[in-house]
Amino acid sequence: MTSTFQNQIPHSQRYARDHAPYQPSTSLRIVSLVLFAGFSIPVTIVALVQFWPAGLALGIVIAVQWSKIMGLNEGTPLTKAVDALKPQDDLPEVPKSSGNASFDAYRIDLLNRLEAEQSQFESFLSRLRDAKDKTEFDQFMEDRAKNAKVTPANQTIYDPEDA
């Protein structure tokens, strides 16, 4: 059973409060940073001297961990790429009101008219491309038919490999 206090807080705020990521205190972050650096730098140097591929791999792992400690991993390219692949809202953005009702009506009408013109223009371009493709194909077929009539069946066609 939930308390009356929890019922007064909206669910989204309760969820955010209950599931917020852990943020350590500043002093704890500084101490962990110093200890991490004090351990990782000598270990990486020894690993590079003994066997360089292992030292290089260890250096990469430490660099990734260092970025996590410093809080630099919020905007990594991988995160941005994953966010770009997520589906976006396809709903059109509702323009904010300017405060002038007649201007808002004019703007909405103009935007609708421009969208209609854009779709008409795109369909015109599609028909134009189809017509161009058809004329090019028809020209190719005519040229092919002419070449077939000009070249008798017993005549040898020029082969560039024989030259």
Secondary structure as the mmCIF struct_conf table of DSSP 4:
data_model
#
loop_
_struct_conf.conf_type_id
_struct_conf.id
_struct_conf.beg_label_comp_id
_struct_conf.beg_label_asym_id
_struct_conf.beg_label_seq_id
_struct_conf.end_label_comp_id
_struct_conf.end_label_asym_id
_struct_conf.end_label_seq_id
HELX_RH_AL_P HELX_RH_AL_P1 THR A 4 GLN A 8
BEND BEND1 ILE A 9 ILE A 9
HELX_RH_AL_P HELX_RH_AL_P2 HIS A 11 ASP A 18
TURN_TY1_P TURN_TY1_P1 HIS A 19 HIS A 19
HELX_LH_PP_P HELX_LH_PP_P1 ALA A 20 TYR A 22
HELX_RH_AL_P HELX_RH_AL_P3 THR A 26 GLN A 50
HELX_RH_AL_P HELX_RH_AL_P4 TRP A 52 MET A 70
TURN_TY1_P TURN_TY1_P2 GLY A 71 GLY A 71
HELX_RH_3T_P HELX_RH_3T_P1 ASN A 73 GLY A 75
HELX_RH_AL_P HELX_RH_AL_P5 PRO A 77 LEU A 85
BEND BEND2 LYS A 86 LYS A 86
HELX_LH_PP_P HELX_LH_PP_P2 PRO A 87 ASP A 89
BEND BEND3 LEU A 91 LEU A 91
HELX_LH_PP_P HELX_LH_PP_P3 PRO A 92 SER A 97
BEND BEND4 GLY A 99 GLY A 99
HELX_RH_AL_P HELX_RH_AL_P6 ALA A 101 VAL A 150
BEND BEND5 THR A 151 THR A 151
TURN_TY1_P TURN_TY1_P3 ALA A 153 ASN A 154
BEND BEND6 GLN A 155 GLN A 155
HELX_LH_PP_P HELX_LH_PP_P4 THR A 156 TYR A 158
TURN_TY1_P TURN_TY1_P4 PRO A 160 ASP A 162
#
